Amino acid sequence: MAVLGLTSSFVTTWYGPAVAEFKIEFSGNPYDPAENDVRVKFTAPDGKAEERLAFYTGNGSWKAILVTKTPGTYTPTLLRNGKPSIQAPTTRTVQATESISKGFVKRRDTSFIFDDGSTYVPLGFNLSWQNGDLPPMTESLKKMGENGTNWTRIWACHWDGKNPWWPVEGTVKDGEFNPPALEKWDSLLSASATHGQYAQFVLFHHGQWTTRVNPNWQDNPWNTAKGGFLKDPGDFFTNAEAKRRSKNWLRYAVARYGHYSSVMCWELFNEVEWVEARYQDRWPDIATWHGEMADYLRSIDPYNHLVTSSSDPIPAVEDAFYAKLDFYQPHTYPANVLAAIGKRKFPTDKPGFFGEFGPPDGPDYKQGVRDGIYGGLLAGHAGAGQYWYWDRVEKDNLYPIFARAAAFMKAADFGNHRTAAPVTIRTISGQNVDLVFRPGIGWGKSKTGTFNLPAEWDKEGEVSSYLIGATGGNKAMYVPLEFKFRLAEPGKARFRIASASKGGANLRISVNGAEVYKRDFPAGENETRVPEPIEFAVPKGEVSVKVENLGADWVNFSSFSLPGLADSAKAHGLSEGSWASVRLLAKPGSKVTLSGLPLLDGTYTVQSLDLAATAENTSTVTVKNGAVEIQPMYAETGLVFRKSG
């Protein structure tokens, strides 16, 4: 098996699937390889053989599925516990002759590639479970394909009947799996393959193993309170029986679903940072479990699917946690999606992209959806940021947003510009507006607290929306904020607070040392909502605005608006030699100078795509000393620069 999903050379074609079925019942648990290690040997006419894990379908039938690099006719033989069985297959020979388009997703340095050598840049949204008021997930997968996406993420959760050992109704015999749940996965992965969607198969999720964050532990069949064998959810990562049963599930998944090229990867856990063991300071146990399960998957998966887990782990053990995983997969729900995703730099040893993001509620949340998508693409990540709220995609018809992103990806050909680097682009449109500074970190400590504006407007990604108190239990995370700038004329600042902690806070704002706002948020049973903005005057000349929280807990800011400091146009992008891809937000028909593009001097063809509609056009521009003048036709434009000649 190749290590960490890497192969020394990529195969051209896979063939299959060829399905061998055997009608037979064996004594013992058919889902436990300790009792029934059932495999099938597929033998070609020349005598060469390939072995695949078999799986029990729940109706007296065992199957094994062959996808192979060598097309042809194969004779299947059933093996049980290492010994051949005299049981004959339902069909004496099987055919593996139909080619599988592209093959399986693999890892190449910090990007993804298919087995046939073509590039893969994930774009899509989560489709984790069936919501009762939405169309069937198979229909959603069809619509995703029609709108150009190529990625999704599906959970093995119990509440919609996709968890094999935790039925939504009734019970399953201890240690066995629920056939209806297993069949659902076949329909979903088949639809994914038909419609070109590559799915992250999420095997476990944090709620199963916690009493704190989205807890399901109280209903978990493995809980001793429900007749199971685990007293503490934190023991999931170390208990021998829990690990044995976890491997049984992984083995079954590989046996039954591993032949699907639509399985982009095995995702061991959704947001493992919220499990009980993390709060018990057992993160090394979590990391060790991930390494063990990743090794096990690779030892049994003949197709070398990628392996990951979604988490922003504790930094001190990040290397240990991700050591045996194929790519980084954080999630984020910040006030400023573009800053949170666009400013994230992943280590350079493997790919990374955001598997979940969600912009704040509000009338402009669709802008936040585009920010997440293009924030990832134009930060040089291995894929776009992947939107979480699939119910909104359906109910608010966000499909056109993804269709335009797919068109931009095709025009830019991101997969073949993997050495491109993100660049800080300055804009000059001749019109200034208020600078709206939105924090790009959710819960956590700000990396810096002083900002010289407007030059450092792009440091939004370094500040947390939570201004943590200077006197409480998290005082080590306290970082007061200071905004420094110069105004030609006096103006008005406007700060917006989402809420203040029920633990209490004491907020103070001063301008040039003089206090202009003070509010004490007393501790109580609930958080304090603050619907109205904080407004205060700022003078002309040199200005320093300080924001402090001298209380015990946090104040959650959504934005800081400062008068007249920003250009009305905004841009961010990637550049590589004589190629660049830029997203420009500007007034249609205005003249905007972009500077800071590290492009070679010369004439460029610019393909311009309307990112909110289907229009596009092509023009010719001149780049000199990294600067170029653009006259956008659309409010939000995707620009692709290619040097002429």
Phi, psi and omega in degrees: 000141177287147182273135175056037175072007182267146173231148182288331176213152184262132178290156180279316188213143167251152181233146178137200358278146173251123187253124174253131182235139178231124178269102183196147174248134174248153175289154179090177183288116182287350181257004182244110182295345175293333178257324182223086174273093187252130181222168176230132175262123178259117185249128178276164180303332180276003178093348179288141186228150173232140183251140177229147174295140176260160179222148180270132184268353178094001181230037181076020184233136171249139178228154168220145186237127182252125163240130191222159174278347184246106181290153176152195181259137183230145175256119182271142176231132182275134176239131175235121179053042175086358183241139178297146177255148178279356181295129179274147177288163178294333174232127188298322177230158178230154184250130172241079187236343182273127183285147178258119183303128174071325184089209185260155179283132177234175180255137174228106182056243181256021180223181181244154182211150174274165179300334180275002177096351179283154185276157179224120176240108185297134175215125178172210176208164181289147174219062198287326178206169182278115171276136187299329184263012180250162176299160176306147182301328179296325176291322178297320178298323177296316180294326177298315179297322180293339182251018166086004178282165181217016185212146168205180186214123188232133184263148168271067182262157187275333190290343173243018171080030180246005177265126188289333184247011183221082184292148179290332175222149178073201182225163173239141178305136186308126178088354179256174182246161186263108185306318180301323178295319181294323179292327179300321181295323177299316182294322181289316182288328175294316178295322177301315181295318181298323187253015172072029179253127180257118193258136165279116184271103185273111189278325178223158175223159191298326184300332181296334190234040178209154172252009191243307188247113184049052191287136170238001185304326183297339181249003186290127180299340178278351179287131179302331178294342178251016180091011182270206188237357182252123177278326186234127180298336178293340181280355180307324187276350183235337182295129185298319181291323177296318179293322179297315181290325176298318179293327176299320178292316179298317180297316180297319180299316179295316183297315187270326188245354184296336182285346180286118173290346178285354169278102180293321179195162167270119175258113186296320186213142164271123173046060183295346180293348182259006180287162182301321183300328179296317181288346176265013181058040180246033181301322175302326176295322179296315181296318180296318178300316180298319178297318181295316182289324177296316178299319181295314179302315182292333181285341184242350185266108182288350184253001175054047173301149175295156179230132177213185173204142183267120181189146161256088190287170177299125188307324185297336181238018182301317181299318181293320182294313185271001188306318184252015177259155189271337178202158180277140184215080176275169173234156179207142177223066188265175172291327183237097184295317183298317180291318183296318182272313185295335180262001180282127176249124179269154171304157188264014181270346182198167181292165175202141172200162184277120180276344175214140164210157177212122174285158178298155175299155178147169184294339182256023184295334178296327174297322177296326177297314178294323178302318181292318180297304185283336175302318179287314182299317186270003169266000181080017178291168181287345178203172175292162166293139186252119185292142183273319195275082181293338176294323177290324178304317182284309187289325181260006180049066177272003182306320179300330177300317181286326177297319179290323177296321178296320178296320178295318178300318180295317180295319184280334181057053185304323185299336180258018175227051187283351175266001178296147182238145177294145181232149174273115185254127176265143180240143173228114179244353182084004180226121179264149177224175177296140176275118178257109185261110183249128181300142182253001176247136173282228179295130180152179181269135176296141179283334176211159182235354182244132185226123174266112187251149006273359187301325185255030178299333185278007176267018177303326182290357181257001183241137178277145175289344180265111172273099188280144186293152183276350188238355185269195184293339179254026186300338177294344180264002183287124175224104177294156183251145175220126177251122180247132181198173179233131179246137175283331179224153177297156181205195183230132176265153181219112179252139180243132178251131175283313182191166173238145186297148174291348176281353177095149179204163180221101188263135176225137176234133180230149177240118182051040175089349181261128181292129180243348180205138177212132176211131176262126176256102183291152176294147181197193182279338184226160173295154177262122176273143183233087186288331184268143179288157171271122181240139178204155182278147173232139185277170173283164182093200181287131185228139172233120177249119179252140180235120184232151173233103184266012181268195188270333185228207195254160166238130184258109180269142175259331179195157174233114182253125182238138195288131167065021187261351187246148170287147183292337178265149177224148180209150171211151185189183179240151178216147179207099177062255181252025179226142174208151176230127189225142170253122184241127174248114186201164178291127179303136179089348179284165175255123185236128174264124174260129177231159182096004177281119181279054178265150174295145176300145176147189181266136183232143167273130182242119174268123182247125180242132173288117184277357178248354180210191186261004183284154172199160179207168179233139180219176178237134181226167177245129177254130177220129180053037177077009181241147180208145177260130181238140173242089187291144176265347186233156180292329178225113191238135169264121183249132175239115181263130173224131183292134180280146175075000000 
